[in-house]
């Protein structure tokens, strides 16, 4: 009997679909299919055709956006308004990938600068890197698939895509749309498998590029097992610190931080988690932040009024509850929330001044919990914000341009938002973690470039 995985609606645990898993025996034929397409350059999809396919796919996605929204909600549990935003982003991402195809280009390398380099003309060109294997996360099931699949199509690479087993339906839907848009057979293969099979797939010598979005523990482990020559990009999480100075604009900041902290129940790799607030405004901040947080509607993600939905599994609710209880036992004060609502939902929670040793202070929470810490010295707050080994996106709220730029310079992050929350992202900007938070830079155009490699051609002729 074949192994399967069951997709469950996270909010009420109702059954959505059951899908088969591939086995270790299937890996060879999957990679052979992709490798054979790449090895024969007559199979390569010309640039104009890749643009056509991606443009048509974006058009189909737009026509079926409501269907894609409902599919994403049913498997991932993200509220309707946020799932709608994700699907619109995904459509834009496919368009961006199509637009960037024309930017895949090399350059002329000057010759004749020395006597030895006379009578030569040289130029670089970009080629697809080869077979891409992409492993994705659950929290943005369609948009992450676009970032790993549409980019590979744009670069001209055959791609094997392994979605999260919790949320595979959006990736499968994208694959069907790309096929309908004209992507030839074999260029995209979507596979579902257990971790052991995934490891065999990823570490095979036929894989030229490995794209991973998910936990640091798994990502760094798989990187250590890659075959020689396999390039990779890893996107993990962070603790998204925010520095709030005494002159911050409350009317802009409070709604920003509420959205950044509780969007998708905090299940975002750059979700606001640790807010360091100047002691002089801390009481006012806690009052306004908790008041706005308490107005959030927690409930069924299909309800268009819902602000915060369920966590992906009941196991995650249990974990968040344990971490919050531990923080309270170790001295944290509950300003808002603090309790589970059901097997699948947890209250949007604000903890004040948890111990620096509590799990909520030392780990990525990945749940609807935000920690607030008072500070008197900004340099000390920055030092604490930088203390963990995860560094992704960070933020500072102040109207003082000197403080803003000084803080941005000193925060250890790949991106610092000034007067905006840490979860801000558009898909054409560079995006990725540094240190243990990841390797390489994502973003549609950046990923496409990562999936290509340069070739230098040098032509020697006496007529030059």
C-alpha positions in Angstrom: 0.0 0.0 0.0 1.4 3.4 -1.0 2.1 6.0 1.7 0.0 9.1 1.6 -0.3 12.5 3.4 -3.5 14.0 4.5 -4.1 17.7 4.1 -6.2 19.2 7.0 -7.9 22.6 7.3 -5.9 24.0 10.2 -8.8 25.9 11.8 -11.2 23.0 12.5 -9.0 20.0 11.6 -11.4 19.0 8.9 -10.2 16.7 6.1 -9.3 18.5 2.8 -7.5 15.9 0.6 -5.2 12.9 0.7 -2.2 12.7 -1.7 0.4 10.0 -2.4 4.0 10.3 -1.4 6.8 9.3 -3.7 9.3 6.7 -2.5 13.1 6.5 -2.7 12.7 4.3 -5.8 11.0 7.2 -7.7 13.9 9.6 -7.2 16.1 8.2 -10.0 13.4 8.6 -12.7 12.5 12.1 -11.5 16.1 13.4 -11.6 16.8 11.5 -14.8 13.8 13.3 -16.5 15.1 16.7 -15.4 18.8 15.9 -16.2 18.0 14.6 -19.7 16.0 17.8 -20.5 19.0 19.9 -19.4 21.7 17.9 -21.0 20.2 18.2 -24.5 20.4 21.9 -25.4 17.9 21.4 -28.2 15.3 20.9 -25.4 16.0 24.3 -23.8 13.1 26.6 -23.8 14.0 29.8 -25.7 13.7 33.1 -23.8 10.7 34.4 -25.8 8.8 31.2 -25.0 9.6 31.4 -21.3 8.2 34.9 -21.3 5.1 33.7 -23.1 4.5 30.8 -20.6 5.0 33.0 -17.5 2.8 35.8 -18.9 0.0 33.4 -19.7 0.3 31.7 -16.3 -0.1 35.1 -14.6 -3.2 35.7 -16.7 -4.7 32.4 -15.7 -3.9 32.9 -12.1 -5.6 36.3 -12.2 -8.7 34.7 -13.7 -8.7 32.1 -11.0 -7.6 34.2 -8.1 -10.7 33.5 -5.9 -10.2 29.8 -6.4 -6.5 30.1 -5.5 -7.4 32.2 -2.4 -9.8 29.5 -1.1 -7.3 26.7 -1.8 -4.6 28.5 0.1 -6.9 29.1 3.1 -8.1 25.5 3.2 -4.6 24.1 3.5 -2.7 27.0 5.3 -5.3 28.7 7.5 -4.2 32.2 6.7 -7.2 34.6 7.0 -9.0 35.6 3.8 -7.7 39.2 3.5 -4.1 38.1 4.0 -4.5 35.1 1.6 -5.9 37.4 -1.0 -2.9 39.7 -0.6 -0.6 36.6 -1.0 -2.3 35.5 -4.2 -2.1 39.0 -5.7 1.6 39.1 -4.8 2.1 35.7 -6.4 0.6 36.9 -9.6 2.9 39.9 -9.5 5.8 37.6 -8.8 5.1 35.6 -12.0 4.9 38.8 -14.0 8.3 40.0 -12.4 9.9 36.7 -13.4 8.7 37.1 -17.0 10.0 40.7 -17.1 13.4 39.7 -15.8 14.1 37.2 -18.6 15.2 40.1 -20.8 17.8 41.0 -18.1 19.6 37.7 -18.2 22.7 38.9 -20.0 26.5 39.0 -19.8 29.0 41.8 -20.7 32.0 42.4 -22.8 35.4 41.9 -21.0 38.0 44.3 -22.3 41.0 42.8 -24.2 44.1 44.4 -25.6 45.0 45.9 -22.2 48.3 44.0 -22.3 50.3 42.7 -25.2 49.4 39.2 -24.4 45.7 40.0 -24.7 45.9 41.5 -28.2 43.8 40.2 -31.1 41.0 38.9 -28.9 37.4 39.8 -28.1 35.8 38.4 -25.0 32.3 38.3 -23.5 30.4 36.6 -20.8 26.9 35.0 -21.2 24.5 33.6 -18.7 23.3 30.0 -18.9 20.8 28.1 -16.8 22.6 26.5 -13.9 21.0 23.1 -14.4 18.5 21.0 -12.4 16.9 22.9 -9.5 15.5 21.1 -6.5 13.3 23.4 -4.3 12.0 22.6 -0.8 9.4 25.0 0.5 7.6 26.0 3.7 3.9 26.1 4.7 3.3 29.7 5.5 2.9 31.2 2.0 2.0 28.2 0.0 1.5 29.9 -3.4 3.9 32.9 -3.1 6.8 30.8 -2.0 6.1 28.3 -4.8 6.3 31.2 -7.2 9.6 32.3 -5.8 11.1 28.9 -6.3 9.3 27.7 -9.5 8.7 30.8 -11.6 12.3 31.9 -11.1 13.6 28.5 -12.3 11.3 28.6 -15.4 12.6 32.2 -16.1 16.2 31.1 -15.8 15.5 28.1 -18.1 16.1 25.4 -15.4 14.2 22.1 -15.0 12.8 22.2 -11.4 11.7 19.6 -8.9 9.5 21.2 -6.3 8.8 19.7 -2.9 6.1 21.7 -1.1 5.4 21.4 2.6 3.3 18.3 3.2 0.9 20.5 5.2 0.3 22.8 2.3 1.0 21.2 -1.1 -2.2 22.1 -3.0 -1.2 25.7 -4.0 2.1 24.5 -5.5 0.2 21.7 -7.4 -2.3 24.2 -8.7 0.6 26.5 -9.9 2.2 23.5 -11.7 -1.1 22.8 -13.4 -1.5 26.4 -14.5 2.1 26.5 -15.9 1.4 23.3 -17.8 -1.8 24.9 -19.2 0.3 28.0 -20.1 2.6 25.9 -22.2 5.4 24.7 -20.0 6.6 21.4 -21.6 6.4 18.1 -19.7 9.2 17.4 -17.3 10.3 21.0 -16.7 8.4 21.1 -13.5 7.8 18.1 -11.3 6.0 18.5 -8.0 6.8 15.8 -5.4 5.6 14.9 -2.0 7.8 12.7 0.2 9.0 12.0 3.7 12.2 13.6 5.1 14.4 10.7 4.4 13.4 10.6 0.7 13.7 14.4 0.5 17.3 14.1 1.7 18.2 11.6 -1.0 16.6 13.8 -3.6 18.3 17.0 -2.5 21.8 15.5 -2.1 21.9 13.7 -5.4 24.8 14.6 -7.7 22.5 15.6 -10.5 21.2 18.6 -8.5 22.9 21.8 -9.6 21.0 24.2 -7.4 19.2 23.6 -4.1 16.6 26.2 -2.9 15.4 25.8 0.7 12.8 27.8 2.7 12.2 26.4 6.2 13.8 25.7 9.5 17.4 26.5 10.1 18.1 23.1 11.6 16.9 21.2 8.5 18.4 23.7 6.0 21.9 23.8 7.4 21.8 20.0 7.8 20.9 19.5 4.2 23.5 22.0 3.0 26.2 19.9 4.8 25.1 16.8 2.8 25.0 18.4 -0.7 27.0 16.9 -3.5 30.2 18.8 -4.5 29.3 21.6 -6.9 25.7 22.0 -5.9 25.0 25.6 -5.2 22.3 26.6 -2.7 20.2 29.3 -1.2 18.8 28.9 2.3 16.0 31.1 3.8 15.4 30.5 7.5 13.8 32.7 10.2 14.8 35.4 12.6 13.6 37.2 15.8 12.9 40.5 14.0 13.9 43.1 16.6 12.4 46.6 16.7 13.9 49.7 18.4 11.3 52.3 19.4 12.6 55.7 20.4 10.8 58.3 22.4 9.9 60.5 19.4 8.2 57.7 17.4 4.9 58.5 15.8 2.3 56.4 17.6 -0.5 56.9 15.1 1.7 55.2 12.4 3.7 52.8 14.5 0.9 51.0 16.5 -1.1 49.7 13.6 2.2 48.8 11.8 3.5 46.8 14.7 0.1 45.0 15.3 0.1 44.0 11.7 3.8 43.0 11.7 3.4 41.0 14.9 0.2 39.1 14.4 -0.1 38.7 10.6 -0.7 35.0 9.8 -0.7 34.4 13.6 3.0 35.3 13.7 3.9 32.4 11.4 6.2 34.6 9.2 10.0 34.5 9.1 10.3 38.2 9.7 7.3 38.6 12.0 7.8 41.3 14.7 8.9 39.4 17.8 11.1 41.6 20.1 10.3 45.3 20.6 12.8 47.4 22.6 11.0 50.6 23.8 12.5 53.7 25.3 11.6 53.6 29.0 10.2 57.2 28.8 7.3 56.1 26.5 7.0 52.4 27.6 3.8 52.7 29.6 2.1 54.7 26.8 3.3 52.2 24.2 2.1 49.1 26.2 -1.4 50.8 26.7 -1.9 51.6 23.0 -0.3 48.4 21.6 -2.4 46.2 23.9 -5.6 48.2 23.1 -5.0 47.7 19.4 -4.1 44.1 19.8 -7.2 43.3 21.8 -9.4 44.5 18.9 -8.0 41.8 16.6 -10.7 39.3 15.5 -9.5 35.7 15.9 -11.5 33.1 14.1 -12.3 31.2 10.9 -9.9 32.2 8.2 -12.7 32.0 5.6 -14.5 34.8 7.4 -13.5 38.1 5.7 -13.5 39.9 9.0 -11.0 37.6 10.7 -7.6 39.2 11.5 -5.8 36.2 13.0 -6.5 32.6 12.1 -5.2 29.3 13.4 -1.7 28.0 13.8 -0.7 25.3 11.2 -1.0 22.4 13.7 -2.3 21.7 17.2 1.3 20.7 18.1 2.4 24.3 17.3 -0.4 25.7 19.6 0.9 23.4 22.4 4.5 24.7 21.8 3.5 28.3 21.9 1.4 27.7 25.1 4.4 26.1 26.8 6.8 28.9 25.8 4.4 31.6 27.0 3.8 29.8 30.3 7.6 29.3 30.8 8.1 33.1 30.2 5.4 33.9 32.7 6.9 31.6 35.3 10.3 33.3 34.7 8.9 36.8 35.3 7.3 38.0 32.2 4.1 40.1 32.6 1.1 39.4 30.4 -0.1 42.7 28.8 -2.6 41.1 26.4 -3.7 37.5 25.6 -1.5 34.8 27.0 -3.9 31.8 26.6 -5.0 29.3 24.0 -8.5 29.8 22.6 -8.9 26.3 21.2 -6.9 23.3 20.0 -5.9 25.4 16.9 -5.9 29.1 17.9 -3.9 31.1 20.4 -4.7 34.6 21.6 -2.6 37.5 20.2 -0.2 37.9 23.1 2.0 40.7 24.4 4.6 39.8 27.0 6.4 42.5 28.9 10.1 42.1 29.8 10.5 38.3 29.7 13.8 37.0 30.9 16.6 37.1 28.3 16.9 33.4 28.9 13.3 32.4 28.2 12.5 30.6 24.9 10.4 33.6 23.8 13.6 35.7 24.0 16.1 33.2 22.6 14.1 31.5 19.8 12.0 32.4 16.9 8.5 32.1 18.3 6.6 31.6 15.0 3.3 32.2 16.7 1.1 35.2 17.8 3.4 36.4 20.6 5.3 39.7 20.8 7.8 40.6 23.5 8.4 44.1 24.7 11.5 45.2 26.6 12.2 48.6 28.1 15.5 50.4 27.6 17.2 53.6 28.8 20.3 53.4 26.5 19.8 52.9 22.8 23.3 51.4 22.3 22.4 48.7 24.9 19.1 48.0 23.2 20.9 47.5 19.9 23.4 45.2 21.6 20.5 43.1 22.9 18.7 43.2 19.5 21.9 41.8 17.9 22.6 39.2 20.6 21.0 36.1 19.0 22.7 34.4 16.1 19.7 34.9 13.8 19.8 38.1 11.7 17.2 38.8 9.1 15.0 41.9 9.1 14.9 44.6 11.8 13.3 48.0 12.3 13.6 51.3 14.1 10.8 53.9 14.8 12.0 57.4 15.3 11.6 60.8 13.6 15.2 61.7 14.2 17.1 61.0 11.0 20.5 60.8 12.8 19.1 58.2 15.3 17.4 56.3 12.5 20.5 56.0 10.3 22.8 55.3 13.2 20.5 52.5 14.5 20.1 51.1 10.9 23.8 51.0 10.6 24.4 49.2 13.9 21.6 46.6 13.7 22.9 43.3 12.4 20.3 42.6 9.7 20.1 42.1 6.0 17.4 44.8 5.9 16.4 47.5 8.3 13.0 49.2 8.1 12.8 52.8 9.3 9.3 53.7 10.6 7.9 50.4 9.2 7.5 46.9 10.6 10.0 44.1 10.1 7.6 42.1 8.0 7.5 44.6 5.1 8.4 42.9 1.8 7.9 43.4 -1.9 8.9 40.7 -4.2 11.4 42.7 -6.3 13.5 43.7 -3.3 16.5 41.6 -2.0 15.3 39.4 0.8 17.2 36.9 3.0 18.8 36.1 6.3 22.5 36.4 7.3 24.6 34.4 9.7 22.4 31.4 10.9 19.3 32.9 9.3 20.2 31.9 5.8 22.5 32.0 2.8 22.1 33.9 -0.4 19.6 36.5 -1.3 16.0 35.9 -2.5 13.6 38.1 -4.4 12.4 37.3 -7.9 15.2 38.8 -9.9 17.9 37.9 -7.4 16.9 34.3 -7.4 16.8 34.1 -11.2 20.4 35.4 -11.2 21.3 32.7 -8.6 19.9 30.1 -10.9 22.2 31.0 -13.8 26.0 30.7 -14.2 28.4 32.7 -16.3 30.3 31.4 -19.3 33.3 33.4 -20.8 33.9 33.2 -24.5 37.2 34.4 -25.9 37.6 34.8 -29.6 41.1 35.2 -31.1 41.7 36.5 -34.6 44.4 38.4 -36.3 41.8 40.7 -37.8 40.8 42.0 -34.4 
